[in-house]
Amino acid sequence: MSLHLISALAAMARLDQFDAILDARSEGEHAEDHLPGAQSWPSLNNEERIKVGTLYKQVNPFEAQKVGAALVAKNIARHIENQVMDKPKNWQPLVYCWRGGKRSNSLALILGQIGFKVHLIEGGYKAFRKEVMEDIPRQAQRLQFKVLCGPTGSGKTRLLQALAQEGAQVLDLEAIACHRSSVLGLIPGTPQPSQKAFDTQVWDALRGFSVDRPVFVEAESKKVGNLAVPDALMNAMRASPCLRVDLSIVNRVSLLLEDYAFFTEDRALFADRLEKLVALRGKAVVQGWQERIERGEMREVVTELLSGHYDPGYETSTGNNFVHYAQAPLITPASHHMTDMQALARNLTPKS
């Protein structure tokens, strides 16, 4: 048998060296969060886990263990039949469950007895989660950030995308969070990940960056939709040099009409989402916007949203939160179009 225990920290340092990362928890646990690149190989699925847990509490642990063992054996047999038959002898998986207990041990034991070199995370996902939260501050502190500032619609996200295409190091928190970071930022049909999954994906991105080049990131508030940016990362961003993206109001409105096309295509959705602004702007103002949406006056409404809701206070709040904002040089794309963002990105990432 070839079974090796490995600490969560050591596993994290070697994630890219394993041929597969196998999550022996239920599919529900896997969906909430998992190690980067992990495949779901549940030893017990959602319903089976509930069944065994109920037996454990209502009958006794011995009966629960018998039923659980039978279910685990069936599930592992199916995984082997479906996923393992084509694997060479030198295939090396990393296996984990919630706390490194019976579910992952059972899977690792069988794979090890077949002859594969199996690594098993001591403490399981719980230990991994602890190490991630302790490592995010270290990762944030070792990197140099350049923070893209600018009011709503100035093209910060497009510029990030253009920078990534030019080979720059980019941390796109809104893409990871599946949210555009405003009251209207929820993307229809795209749920946000759990906080744990967000943290893991942020950590995974940070660990891949080199200290030799800056990491471009968009200025964010502490929350992106329902998700909180890790404090250490937020602090590092706020202390970093800033760039101010400057775009005309006409281009900003055009950009927003393109990026939020689902609102122009679904007026009822747009009008309904504006209800969230009643507390800030008053019912009469919001109703006025909703009536204009019904008449199809999208450009006019977006222009007023910028001037009446988003822009007021932007300079003050950003200046208060980002230490170097007052000294931020202006960077001005020729327009909101991606080709002009790419031209600007090329200027920001000179090739050596």
Rosetta blueprint (number, residue, H / E / L):
1 M L
2 S L
3 L E
4 H E
5 L E
6 I E
7 S L
8 A H
9 L H
10 A H
11 A H
12 M H
13 A H
14 R L
15 L H
16 D H
17 Q H
18 F L
19 D L
20 A E
21 I E
22 L E
23 D E
24 A L
25 R L
26 S L
27 E H
28 G H
29 E H
30 H H
31 A H
32 E H
33 D L
34 H L
35 L L
36 P L
37 G L
38 A L
39 Q E
40 S E
41 W L
42 P L
43 S L
44 L L
45 N L
46 N H
47 E H
48 E H
49 R H
50 I H
51 K H
52 V H
53 G H
54 T H
55 L H
56 Y H
57 K H
58 Q H
59 V L
60 N L
61 P H
62 F H
63 E H
64 A H
65 Q H
66 K H
67 V H
68 G H
69 A H
70 A H
71 L H
72 V H
73 A H
74 K H
75 N H
76 I H
77 A H
78 R H
79 H H
80 I H
81 E H
82 N H
83 Q H
84 V H
85 M L
86 D L
87 K L
88 P L
89 K L
90 N L
91 W L
92 Q L
93 P E
94 L E
95 V E
96 Y E
97 C L
98 W L
99 R L
100 G L
101 G L
102 K H
103 R H
104 S H
105 N H
106 S H
107 L H
108 A H
109 L H
110 I H
111 L H
112 G H
113 Q H
114 I H
115 G L
116 F L
117 K L
118 V E
119 H E
120 L E
121 I E
122 E L
123 G L
124 G H
125 Y H
126 K H
127 A H
128 F H
129 R H
130 K H
131 E H
132 V H
133 M H
134 E H
135 D H
136 I H
137 P H
138 R H
139 Q H
140 A H
141 Q H
142 R H
143 L L
144 Q L
145 F E
146 K E
147 V E
148 L E
149 C E
150 G L
151 P L
152 T L
153 G L
154 S L
155 G L
156 K H
157 T H
158 R H
159 L H
160 L H
161 Q H
162 A H
163 L H
164 A H
165 Q H
166 E L
167 G L
168 A L
169 Q E
170 V E
171 L E
172 D L
173 L H
174 E H
175 A H
176 I H
177 A H
178 C L
179 H E
180 R L
181 S L
182 S L
183 V L
184 L L
185 G L
186 L E
187 I L
188 P L
189 G L
190 T L
191 P L
192 Q L
193 P L
194 S L
195 Q H
196 K H
197 A H
198 F H
199 D H
200 T H
201 Q H
202 V H
203 W H
204 D H
205 A H
206 L H
207 R H
208 G L
209 F L
210 S L
211 V L
212 D L
213 R L
214 P L
215 V E
216 F E
217 V E
218 E E
219 A L
220 E L
221 S L
222 K L
223 K E
224 V E
225 G L
226 N L
227 L E
228 A E
229 V L
230 P L
231 D H
232 A H
233 L H
234 M H
235 N H
236 A H
237 M H
238 R H
239 A L
240 S L
241 P L
242 C E
243 L E
244 R E
245 V E
246 D L
247 L L
248 S L
249 I H
250 V H
251 N H
252 R H
253 V H
254 S H
255 L H
256 L H
257 L H
258 E H
259 D H
260 Y L
261 A H
262 F H
263 F H
264 T H
265 E H
266 D L
267 R H
268 A H
269 L H
270 F H
271 A H
272 D H
273 R H
274 L H
275 E H
276 K H
277 L H
278 V H
279 A H
280 L H
281 R H
282 G L
283 K H
284 A H
285 V H
286 V H
287 Q H
288 G H
289 W H
290 Q H
291 E H
292 R H
293 I H
294 E H
295 R L
296 G L
297 E L
298 M H
299 R H
300 E H
301 V H
302 V H
303 T H
304 E H
305 L H
306 L H
307 S H
308 G H
309 H H
310 Y H
311 D L
312 P L
313 G L
314 Y H
315 E H
316 T H
317 S H
318 T H
319 G H
320 N H
321 N H
322 F L
323 V L
324 H L
325 Y H
326 A H
327 Q H
328 A L
329 P L
330 L E
331 I E
332 T L
333 P L
334 A L
335 S L
336 H L
337 H L
338 M H
339 T H
340 D H
341 M H
342 Q H
343 A H
344 L H
345 A H
346 R H
347 N H
348 L H
349 T L
350 P L
351 K L
352 S L
